[in-house]
Each structure stands twice: as C-alpha cells, then as structure tokens.
Amino acid sequence: MNPEVLTSYQWTLVALSFLISVAGAFVALTAATRIQRHNTHSTFNILTAGMALGGVGVWAMHFVGMLALKLDVATSFSMIETGISLVVAILAASLALGFVARAPDSLPRMLGAGLLLGTSVAFMHYLGMYGMKFGGFIQWNYGIVAISLVIAVVASTAALWLAFNTASLARRFAAAVVMAVAVCAMHYTGMAAAEFVCTTPTRSTLPQGFGYISSFNLPSLVVMAAFTMVVLIALDQFLQRSLTVRPNAIRTRR
C-alpha cells in the first residue's frame, strides 16, 4: 500500500475563494466605515461587520479553498468542527472590530485586536482542517504552521487598520483586495504545511461518523451558509441606510 496521497488544486475554485474573500472584506470595510462615521457601536452593527469579515471573508473562503484541494482519497467533513469554526471566525472578527471601533487611533488596541483576530483565524483554519476526515492522517510541518500564524496576525492587524482608515469607495475596494490577498496567503500557506498520509487500502471508501458529510455535499452547505450571511448583511445595510436617510429627510422638510 502506497501511503502517499496525491494532491492538486482546482484553480477555478482557488480563484473563487479569492473573490469570496474580496467580497466579504469589502462589505466588512463598508460596515466598519459606517460604524465609525455614525458612531453606532451597537452589538448588531458590529456583529454584521464580523459576519462579513469572519463568516464570508475568512470562513467561506477557507472552505471553498478546501474544496479546491483534490486528493486521491475519499474525504468527509465533520459538521461539529465545521460549525464551531464558523462561530469562532464570526465572534473573533466581531470582538476585534468592536474593540478597535471604540478607539480606532489607539495603537495598543489595534495590535491587541490584531493578535486576537489573527490567532482566531489560524485556529479556525486548523480546526477546519482537523474536521477533514479521510483514511489516514496529516503530518504537519510546524515551521510552515508558525509562518502561517505570523501571516494571520500581521494580516489581521492590517485588516483592522484598513477597516477604519478607508473612506472612499476606490480605497475601500483596494483595501478589500489587499485583505483578501492576506487571508488567502494565510490559508494556502497553512495548506502547504500539511502532508496527507493514507493508511487505508480502500481509498474510495468515505469515512463515516456522527455529523459527517461527504466532500461532494460540502459545496451546498458552504453556499447555503454564505448566502444566508450575505442576505442578513444586505438586510442590515439596507436598514442602516434607511434609518440614516429618514432623519435627514425630516430635517430637510423642517
């Protein structure tokens, strides 16, 4: 039995993971700009920004990136680890954005929040990979793991700074691209740290267990989760804009 697992990437999905990350980052930047401009540090506003950054820009990007990885062994995903990783990504992004929003000019706050967010993003990534089940195990290159952690912290700190220092639409889009590059760099560096070792003679047999779904069904789950988050974010942005326009219209009439 050959323990080596052949790996390759479907580059269309790699490109899609990057575009998803750009979209999530752009919405997060827009939400963060509104929080700063209107001084609306409500839990719902911050949670919406965290959902955009952590849920779409990081989590959905991560799992589309996981789907881009092709192995010559059948794989399943545990919904327990997958679900926890989503919650961690959203909560960490929300906490970091909320912490910085109260004093955007504070360097200690920015660095502390960047460390929190970067560590949480790396935790989400490796928890998601732990939830990937196949007939074998992963050997880790801990040097590359450490590099991915550094990238995550630096990228998260830069993302938080950009979130509160991008006013114009063009700058916001450019910042979203920079954030997406950083998030994808962390993800694919982390993937490079993994060497997949097969220990089963029947590579086509899907791993079975409580809460496991096959990799063939994962795209539907990721798309459904991402679509739900996008709808909630869009609804929040619409309500926020309506609430902003209405008082202005009342003042104009007076």
Phi and psi in degrees as a GROMACS rama.xvg file:
@    title "Ramachandran Plot"
@    xaxis  label "Phi"
@    yaxis  label "Psi"
@TYPE xy
-87.3709  116.378  ASN-2
-75.6017  -13.197  PRO-3
-70.597  133.222  GLU-4
-105.669  122.256  VAL-5
-78.1605  132.418  LEU-6
-122.694  149.021  THR-7
-154.869  169.619  SER-8
-122.147  140.481  TYR-9
-90.9404  106.741  GLN-10
-69.4715  -22.3011  TRP-11
-64.8793  -38.3744  THR-12
-73.309  -32.7908  LEU-13
-60.7252  -46.1083  VAL-14
-63.0451  -40.2077  ALA-15
-63.63  -39.84  LEU-16
-61.9408  -37.1711  SER-17
-67.563  -43.7962  PHE-18
-64.3008  -38.7623  LEU-19
-62.7095  -41.1927  ILE-20
-64.9239  -40.0127  SER-21
-61.3084  -45.7717  VAL-22
-62.0561  -46.5604  ALA-23
-63.1237  -41.9813  GLY-24
-65.1296  -40.2576  ALA-25
-64.3177  -44.2655  PHE-26
-65.75  -39.0166  VAL-27
-63.4495  -41.661  ALA-28
-63.53  -40.7323  LEU-29
-64.0054  -44.2063  THR-30
-65.1157  -41.4144  ALA-31
-65.4858  -38.3284  ALA-32
-62.2807  -40.7772  THR-33
-67.0595  -38.5562  ARG-34
-60.0937  -45.165  ILE-35
-69.2616  -42.6431  GLN-36
-67.9581  -41.2678  ARG-37
-101.069  1.73829  HIS-38
54.7752  41.937  ASN-39
-104.333  83.2387  THR-40
-89.2581  40.9835  HIS-41
-73.8232  154.703  SER-42
-59.4057  -39.8473  THR-43
-67.2876  -41.6554  PHE-44
-62.6619  -44.6883  ASN-45
-68.7057  -37.2148  ILE-46
-65.6246  -36.0698  LEU-47
-64.1765  -45.4173  THR-48
-62.5847  -39.765  ALA-49
-65.6253  -35.8026  GLY-50
-65.8303  -40.265  MET-51
-65.593  -47.2212  ALA-52
-74.9986  -52.2098  LEU-53
-79.4833  -42.768  GLY-54
-75.9727  -46.4351  GLY-55
-93.8496  -54.5513  VAL-56
-64.2354  -29.0459  GLY-57
-111.134  -57.9686  VAL-58
-66.5278  -52.3478  TRP-59
-63.0911  -38.8798  ALA-60
-59.663  -43.5638  MET-61
-58.6031  -47.9037  HIS-62
-76.6011  -28.547  PHE-63
-67.0238  -38.4473  VAL-64
-63.2235  -35.4227  GLY-65
-66.4223  -39.2801  MET-66
-66.9111  -26.5293  LEU-67
-69.4573  -21.8562  ALA-68
-80.2514  123.128  LEU-69
-108.827  124.037  LYS-70
-113.58  153.719  LEU-71
-90.8409  34.8933  ASP-72
-143.873  143.212  VAL-73
-66.2412  141.203  ALA-74
-130.8  148.45  THR-75
-127.688  167.672  SER-76
-127.675  135.374  PHE-77
-82.8639  125.472  SER-78
-70.8845  -20.7128  MET-79
-65.5086  -56.0683  ILE-80
-64.2194  -38.0065  GLU-81
-63.0416  -44.8053  THR-82
-66.3246  -43.3534  GLY-83
-63.2157  -39.8563  ILE-84
-63.1504  -34.8518  SER-85
-65.7935  -46.071  LEU-86
-62.1713  -43.6057  VAL-87
-60.7271  -45.1045  VAL-88
-61.7465  -45.0698  ALA-89
-69.1532  -47.092  ILE-90
-63.3439  -43.5047  LEU-91
-63.166  -44.7841  ALA-92
-64.3945  -40.3179  ALA-93
-65.274  -45.8941  SER-94
-62.2759  -43.9537  LEU-95
-64.573  -45.9505  ALA-96
-64.9171  -42.0343  LEU-97
-64.774  -38.9669  GLY-98
-64.4431  -44.1138  PHE-99
-73.4488  -34.2912  VAL-100
-59.7177  -28.8603  ALA-101
-73.0322  -22.6991  ARG-102
-156.316  75.1396  ALA-103
-60.8284  -22.1031  PRO-104
-88.9528  -0.186562  ASP-105
-85.3352  113.371  SER-106
-64.3708  -43.1633  LEU-107
-58.9891  -39.8695  PRO-108
-63.2263  -43.5262  ARG-109
-62.1159  -44.8071  MET-110
-68.9669  -41.732  LEU-111
-64.4998  -42.8041  GLY-112
-67.566  -36.8645  ALA-113
-63.54  -39.5014  GLY-114
-65.1216  -43.4874  LEU-115
-61.178  -49.8412  LEU-116
-66.6732  -43.8692  LEU-117
-62.9958  -43.409  GLY-118
-63.7511  -39.7697  THR-119
-68.4034  -38.5812  SER-120
-63.1532  -43.5058  VAL-121
-64.3847  -40.855  ALA-122
-61.2543  -44.5255  PHE-123
-59.4035  -43.0453  MET-124
-61.6857  -50.5213  HIS-125
-75.3725  -27.2931  TYR-126
-67.2267  -40.6361  LEU-127
-62.4416  -38.1188  GLY-128
-71.4564  -33.5886  MET-129
-64.0936  -31.0863  TYR-130
-75.5721  -4.69168  GLY-131
-84.372  115.725  MET-132
-108.686  132.412  LYS-133
-152.624  173.05  PHE-134
-77.1059  68.8928  GLY-135
169.46  -152.757  GLY-136
-149.068  170.65  PHE-137
-108.636  130.02  ILE-138
-97.7781  129.342  GLN-139
-102.642  138.219  TRP-140
-92.4558  101.208  ASN-141
-70.9088  -20.5494  TYR-142
-64.3793  -45.2469  GLY-143
-69.7021  -35.2074  ILE-144
-58.3647  -44.2761  VAL-145
-63.2044  -40.196  ALA-146
-62.4625  -41.5647  ILE-147
-64.2263  -35.3503  SER-148
-66.7895  -41.8852  LEU-149
-62.3677  -44.4271  VAL-150
-59.6807  -42.6451  ILE-151
-61.7587  -44.3473  ALA-152
-67.9605  -46.99  VAL-153
-62.9229  -43.7129  VAL-154
-64.7515  -40.3893  ALA-155
-67.0536  -40.5288  SER-156
-63.5254  -44.0211  THR-157
-63.0754  -39.1081  ALA-158
-62.9925  -42.7135  ALA-159
-66.3116  -39.4481  LEU-160
-63.7057  -44.3769  TRP-161
-64.0963  -35.1132  LEU-162
-59.5317  -31.6881  ALA-163
-112.398  14.8505  PHE-164
-137.451  29.2409  ASN-165
-129.712  109.886  THR-166
-98.4498  -51.0658  ALA-167
-76.4772  158.089  SER-168
-62.7415  -42.2114  LEU-169
-64.1348  -43.2125  ALA-170
-66.314  -36.8986  ARG-171
-63.8232  -42.0235  ARG-172
-66.3463  -43.5447  PHE-173
-61.4608  -40.0754  ALA-174
-65.9378  -37.294  ALA-175
-63.7283  -39.2339  ALA-176
-64.5947  -42.9271  VAL-177
-61.1757  -44.674  VAL-178
-61.2157  -43.2694  MET-179
-64.3512  -40.3322  ALA-180
-59.5049  -43.4555  VAL-181
-66.6083  -43.5093  ALA-182
-63.8897  -45.1802  VAL-183
-65.8335  -36.1224  CYS-184
-61.9984  -42.4225  ALA-185
-63.5134  -45.7929  MET-186
-61.6549  -51.6485  HIS-187
-75.8414  -22.91  TYR-188
-67.8699  -42.8168  THR-189
-61.9228  -37.7127  GLY-190
-65.8133  -35.6619  MET-191
-67.6724  -20.1464  ALA-192
-77.3109  -10.2281  ALA-193
-100.721  130.197  ALA-194
-115.609  119.941  GLU-195
-88.2067  127.442  PHE-196
-118.882  123.91  VAL-197
-90.9037  135.94  CYS-198
-123.554  10.1654  THR-199
-117.638  142.216  THR-200
-78.338  -17.0256  PRO-201
-107.89  84.6103  THR-202
-68.1335  -20.4692  ARG-203
-86.4169  -4.31467  SER-204
-81.3486  124.051  THR-205
-74.6377  133.227  LEU-206
-61.807  136.282  PRO-207
-113.921  146.517  GLN-208
176.221  174.392  GLY-209
-65.3186  124.261  PHE-210
76.6185  12.4322  GLY-211
-84.3895  138.832  TYR-212
-127.588  151.142  ILE-213
-73.4465  159.026  SER-214
-64.0088  -18.9954  SER-215
-71.982  -27.9937  PHE-216
-92.694  -13.4847  ASN-217
-61.7203  -39.9094  LEU-218
-55.0091  -40.4482  PRO-219
-62.0364  -41.6601  SER-220
-64.7063  -46.8443  LEU-221
-63.9855  -45.0593  VAL-222
-61.6804  -44.0468  VAL-223
-63.8597  -44.2954  MET-224
-64.9313  -45.0467  ALA-225
-64.5555  -41.3366  ALA-226
-64.0956  -41.8018  PHE-227
-61.0691  -44.4682  THR-228
-64.8134  -40.7246  MET-229
-63.0003  -41.5278  VAL-230
-62.8989  -44.6932  VAL-231
-63.0307  -41.7118  LEU-232
-65.0767  -44.8951  ILE-233
-62.2674  -40.5743  ALA-234
-62.9376  -43.1727  LEU-235
-62.3827  -45.7138  ASP-236
-62.4573  -38.1644  GLN-237
-65.463  -44.4628  PHE-238
-65.3722  -40.8454  LEU-239
-62.0144  -42.5617  GLN-240
-67.2572  -39.2368  ARG-241
-63.5691  -42.4815  SER-242
-67.8332  -28.3648  LEU-243
-77.3428  -40.0414  THR-244
-71.6459  -37.8267  VAL-245
-62.2259  -48.8148  ARG-246
-62.1385  -34.622  PRO-247
-65.0914  -38.2452  ASN-248
-66.9176  -38.7925  ALA-249
-65.0392  -42.1938  ILE-250
-63.5309  -37.6152  ARG-251
-64.9191  -40.5092  THR-252
-64.1987  -36.4613  ARG-253
